[in-house]
Structure formats: C-alpha cells, structure tokens
C-alpha cells in the first residue's frame, strides 16, 4: 500500500474518493432539495451508511 500523501489541490489523483463523491451527487443530492448544512450532513450520513451496507 502506498503511504505517500497526495499533493495539495489535486483531488483528481484520488480515484476512490472521486468515485464516492460522484455517487453521492448522482444518487442522493440530485434527488433532494437541501435545506441547510444540518440537512446536508444528515443526507450524506444516511446515504453513506446505506451505501456501505448495501453495496
């Protein structure tokens, strides 16, 4: 496993993170109207727990 840190301001180098962010955008956030930071936090936590148990 590579333990070298990624360079600052280069999110396209972390493919797993980018894939998960894209999945949250397409499968969760495009289907809801986010009403604030607390609501966004709730949606992402709920989707993450669902995604990690159903995948």
BATI-154588 format. One record per residue: residue in three letters; x, y, z of N, C-alpha, C in turn; residue number from 0. Coordinates in nm, 2 decimals. Example, Ala and Ser with C-alpha at 12.3 -4.5 7.8 and 13.67 -1.06 7.14 Angstrom:
BEGIN
ALA_1.32_-0.57_0.78_1.23_-0.45_0.78_1.32_-0.33_0.78_0
SER_1.28_-0.22_0.71_1.37_-0.11_0.71_1.29_0.00_0.79_1
***
This chain:
BEGIN
UNK_0.08_-0.12_0.00_0.00_0.00_0.00_0.09_0.12_0.00_0
UNK_0.05_0.22_-0.08_0.13_0.34_-0.09_0.09_0.44_0.02_1
UNK_0.19_0.48_0.10_0.16_0.58_0.21_0.20_0.72_0.18_2
UNK_0.24_0.75_0.05_0.28_0.88_0.02_0.15_0.97_0.01_3
UNK_0.16_1.09_0.08_0.04_1.18_0.07_0.02_1.24_-0.07_4
UNK_-0.10_1.27_-0.10_-0.13_1.33_-0.23_-0.09_1.48_-0.22_5
UNK_-0.05_1.53_-0.34_-0.02_1.68_-0.34_-0.15_1.76_-0.31_6
UNK_-0.13_1.88_-0.25_-0.24_1.97_-0.22_-0.30_2.02_-0.35_7
UNK_-0.43_2.03_-0.35_-0.51_2.08_-0.46_-0.50_1.99_-0.59_8
UNK_-0.51_1.86_-0.56_-0.51_1.76_-0.68_-0.61_1.65_-0.65_9
UNK_-0.74_1.68_-0.64_-0.84_1.58_-0.60_-0.85_1.47_-0.70_10
UNK_-0.81_1.50_-0.83_-0.83_1.40_-0.93_-0.74_1.29_-0.92_11
UNK_-0.64_1.29_-0.83_-0.55_1.18_-0.81_-0.60_1.07_-0.72_12
UNK_-0.71_1.10_-0.64_-0.77_1.01_-0.55_-0.90_0.95_-0.61_13
UNK_-0.88_0.84_-0.69_-1.00_0.79_-0.77_-1.11_0.74_-0.68_14
UNK_-1.08_0.67_-0.57_-1.19_0.62_-0.49_-1.27_0.73_-0.43_15
UNK_-1.21_0.83_-0.38_-1.28_0.94_-0.32_-1.36_1.01_-0.43_16
UNK_-1.31_1.03_-0.55_-1.38_1.10_-0.65_-1.50_1.01_-0.69_17
UNK_-1.49_0.88_-0.70_-1.60_0.80_-0.74_-1.71_0.80_-0.63_18
UNK_-1.67_0.81_-0.50_-1.77_0.82_-0.40_-1.85_0.95_-0.40_19
UNK_-1.77_1.06_-0.42_-1.83_1.19_-0.43_-1.93_1.20_-0.55_20
UNK_-1.89_1.14_-0.66_-1.98_1.14_-0.78_-2.10_1.06_-0.75_21
UNK_-2.09_0.95_-0.68_-2.20_0.86_-0.65_-2.30_0.94_-0.56_22
UNK_-2.25_1.01_-0.46_-2.33_1.09_-0.37_-2.41_1.20_-0.45_23
UNK_-2.34_1.26_-0.54_-2.40_1.37_-0.62_-2.52_1.31_-0.70_24
UNK_-2.49_1.20_-0.77_-2.59_1.15_-0.87_-2.70_1.07_-0.80_25
UNK_-2.67_0.99_-0.70_-2.77_0.91_-0.64_-2.84_0.97_-0.52_26
UNK_-2.79_1.07_-0.46_-2.85_1.13_-0.34_-2.89_1.28_-0.36_27
UNK_-2.79_1.36_-0.38_-2.81_1.50_-0.37_-2.89_1.56_-0.49_28
UNK_-2.89_1.49_-0.60_-2.97_1.54_-0.72_-3.12_1.50_-0.70_29
UNK_-3.15_1.42_-0.59_-3.29_1.38_-0.57_-3.36_1.46_-0.45_30
UNK_-3.28_1.54_-0.39_-3.33_1.62_-0.27_-3.31_1.77_-0.29_31
UNK_-3.39_1.85_-0.22_-3.36_1.99_-0.21_-3.30_2.00_-0.07_32
UNK_-3.18_2.05_-0.07_-3.10_2.06_0.06_-3.14_2.19_0.12_33
UNK_-3.19_2.18_0.25_-3.24_2.30_0.32_-3.14_2.36_0.42_34
UNK_-3.02_2.32_0.41_-2.92_2.38_0.50_-2.81_2.28_0.53_35
UNK_-2.71_2.33_0.61_-2.59_2.25_0.64_-2.63_2.12_0.72_36
UNK_-2.72_2.14_0.82_-2.76_2.03_0.90_-2.83_1.92_0.82_37
UNK_-2.92_1.97_0.72_-2.99_1.87_0.64_-2.89_1.80_0.54_38
UNK_-2.79_1.88_0.49_-2.69_1.82_0.40_-2.61_1.71_0.48_39
UNK_-2.57_1.75_0.60_-2.50_1.65_0.69_-2.58_1.52_0.71_40
UNK_-2.71_1.54_0.74_-2.80_1.43_0.76_-2.81_1.34_0.64_41
UNK_-2.83_1.40_0.52_-2.84_1.33_0.40_-2.71_1.25_0.36_42
UNK_-2.60_1.31_0.38_-2.47_1.24_0.35_-2.44_1.13_0.45_43
UNK_-2.47_1.15_0.57_-2.45_1.04_0.67_-2.55_0.93_0.64_44
UNK_-2.67_0.95_0.62_-2.77_0.85_0.59_-2.73_0.77_0.46_45
UNK_-2.69_0.85_0.36_-2.66_0.78_0.23_-2.53_0.70_0.25_46
UNK_-2.43_0.75_0.32_-2.31_0.68_0.34_-2.33_0.55_0.42_47
UNK_-2.42_0.55_0.52_-2.45_0.43_0.59_-2.52_0.33_0.50_48
UNK_-2.61_0.38_0.42_-2.68_0.29_0.33_-2.59_0.23_0.22_49
UNK_-2.51_0.32_0.17_-2.41_0.28_0.06_-2.31_0.17_0.11_50
UNK_-2.27_0.19_0.23_-2.17_0.10_0.29_-2.23_-0.04_0.33_51
UNK_-2.36_-0.04_0.35_-2.42_-0.17_0.39_-2.48_-0.24_0.28_52
UNK_-2.52_-0.17_0.17_-2.60_-0.23_0.06_-2.51_-0.26_-0.06_53
UNK_-2.39_-0.21_-0.06_-2.30_-0.23_-0.18_-2.26_-0.36_-0.20_54
***
